[in-house]
Amino acid sequence: MGKKTDEICDVASNKKIAEDHFILEITAPKIAKNAVPGQFVSVQVREERATDPLIRIPLGIYRIKGKKLSLLYKVVGRGTRMLSEKKKGKKVRVLGPLGNGFMTGAPGGKEKAVVVAGGHGVAPLVSLTEKLIKDGKRVVFLIGARTKKHVVCDAELRKAGARVCVSTEDGTRGKKGYVTELLKEYLKTTESKEKKAQGVTIYACGPKPMLEEVSRIAKERKMKAQVSLDAYMVCGIGACLGCAVKTTTGYKMVCKDGPVFGSEEIVWKER
Amino acid sequence: MDLTVTIGGMKFKNPLWAASGTFGCGKEFVDFLDLSEVGAIVAKTVTLNPREGNSTPRVVETPSGMLNSIGLENKGVEHFAAEVLPEMKRYGTRVIASISGFSRQEFVECARVLSGKSTPDAIEINLSCPNVRHGHTKCLLMAQDPKATKEVIRAVKKRAKAPIIAKLTPNVTDIAEIARAAKDAGADAISLVNTYFGMAIDPLTMRPLLGNVVGGLSGPAIRPMAVKAVWEVYKKVKVAIIGIGGIMNGLDVAEFMIAGANAVQIGTTNLVEPGAMTRILREYKEYLKKMKISSARNIVGRLKTGG
């Protein structure tokens, strides 16, 4: 695992890309040098001497470009709203790279990957997709959003060479319903065509109920799925034991043991 | 400048220690600071038997603080003594084990295991984790009951080879009474405070934000209350005090020491800024220099009141 740094970074840009969705670009040479797709960083929103909000925000790495890191995030509360107000020229303290990335297997081969993104769960999946395509894999990317205004990254994923399908909960774009319906539909056609969905790997990131359903779908079809989890998190480095997730072998930490887990490991219904 | 402090007859290179449960076993922090610069590392609390910990969510943010209900997740004292402690002892600083239990016997057993081949420099007795229930007392926490506190400390003191530190809860009417009980039973020092009971609710779902419903509040939000607890004990009980509660910078360290602490522990701040201890130590040294105080020991209890 690469060395972690708590780096004070310049904000290069912080652009709104859709309703409530932003991309923050920071200059983070030390973190960028060690980061891989699927890893995350932890961003301090408060000013250096302030005490509130005390806890950092964990954000999936969207892009790694030279010395720059981009983070795609959705404004969901006070912390992310404050983050969205940080303009170019400001500094932010960022800790990373944290956690483990996706496992993409050996390059080459003609394997297929189905990438499932729910809402801003798309963030860590874009650079994953680019890597998979670079490695010679075929990628089908399923985007699920609440409404058409929240569909992001579709154009760039197509440009990268992925086949992109969209669903929205309100039906304003693509298929109406959850992205997991889209996944089931897609697998049905693949199964009938190729007679085996087992050679296909699923990668998913999004809200927990979505990941649970993805996991169920994968299990039913004896497919492998990697899911990237979100959790209430404090330290990000495995010290506080706060971001526990129940697995078949006991509690594990999302920050240190994840955030990417094999879907079969997770005990979805804890209580 | 002399930063050394002596507690329980043991010399520490400086008065800034890492608090239990906020510093892992040290190795999580090697990318961010030189562990040998830390005055002491208090390891995560261990219990006689391994514990899975509480249900999730285990942490939640609150104004200038956080609530946690980790529930003493740990692999047990045997694992700690065999696998973790020997590695920690190579970090070039003092290592303090932290133990907890559900009966006097369990505390004593832990102390016995820690008196074997690899021994810590001191043992902190966690009588005050707000997230687990203790037997052996009518109260929720051992450290809410002076009698239970006395019995545990006395029993551990008999068994332990290392100096012992009693970590107390602030969730009591008279903290000095508990501190006196611990001292009379043989505690070499008192750490205060552990977290304050607290809870947070999501009004939209009407559900508690912690899986365990209630948890312990830490961070700068509790600092004034913690400073007051230190001062109360300093005034009334002649015992070495390790102050804990929301320390984020060098002036906060000074505040605790002026109130009567001989050393301090940095807790929540480690979790939000992993390299913080180096910065805080630097700031504390700058403070002493500015105040023309040549020894860290010389400011202990120097609170000026009245005229």
Contacts between the chains, C-beta under 8 A, distances in Angstrom:
chain1	res1	chain2	res2	distance
A	3	B	31	5.3
A	4	B	31	4.5
A	4	B	32	7.4
A	5	B	31	6.9
A	6	B	32	5.9
A	6	B	273	6.8
A	6	B	274	5.8
A	6	B	275	5.4
A	44	B	272	7.3
A	44	B	273	7.7
A	49	B	249	7.6
A	51	B	64	4.2
A	51	B	219	7.4
A	51	B	220	4.2
A	51	B	221	7.8
A	51	B	248	6.6
A	52	B	63	6.0
A	52	B	64	4.7
A	53	B	61	6.2
A	54	B	61	6.4
A	54	B	64	5.9
A	54	B	65	6.2
A	54	B	66	6.3
A	54	B	219	5.5
A	54	B	220	7.2
A	54	B	268	7.3
A	54	B	272	5.8
A	55	B	59	7.9
A	55	B	61	4.5
A	55	B	66	6.0
A	55	B	271	8.0
A	55	B	272	6.1
A	56	B	272	6.1
A	93	B	273	7.7
A	95	B	274	6.9
A	231	B	56	7.4
A	231	B	57	7.5
A	232	B	56	7.6
A	232	B	57	4.4
A	232	B	58	7.2
A	232	B	59	5.2
A	232	B	60	6.2
A	233	B	59	7.4
A	234	B	59	5.1
A	234	B	66	6.5
A	234	B	68	7.8
A	234	B	271	4.7
A	234	B	272	7.1
A	235	B	22	8.0
A	235	B	28	7.7
A	235	B	270	7.4
A	235	B	271	4.2
A	235	B	272	7.6
A	235	B	274	7.1
A	237	B	24	7.7
A	237	B	28	4.8
A	237	B	29	7.5
A	237	B	274	6.3
A	238	B	24	6.4
A	238	B	28	5.3
A	239	B	22	6.7
A	239	B	23	6.2
A	239	B	24	3.8
A	239	B	28	4.5
A	239	B	29	7.3
A	239	B	270	7.1
A	239	B	271	6.6
A	239	B	274	7.9
A	240	B	21	7.0
A	240	B	22	6.6
A	240	B	59	6.9
A	240	B	68	7.2
A	240	B	70	7.1
A	240	B	271	5.1
A	241	B	21	7.8
A	241	B	44	7.8
A	241	B	53	6.4
A	241	B	58	7.1
A	241	B	70	5.0
A	241	B	73	5.0
A	242	B	58	4.9
A	242	B	59	3.5
A	242	B	68	6.3
A	242	B	70	6.6
A	243	B	58	7.6
A	243	B	59	7.4
A	244	B	53	6.3
A	244	B	56	5.2
A	244	B	58	5.8
A	244	B	73	7.3
A	245	B	56	6.9
A	246	B	56	7.4
A	250	B	52	6.1
A	251	B	52	6.0
A	251	B	53	5.8
A	251	B	73	6.5
A	270	B	55	5.8
A	270	B	56	6.4
A	270	B	211	7.8
A	271	B	55	6.3
A	271	B	211	7.5
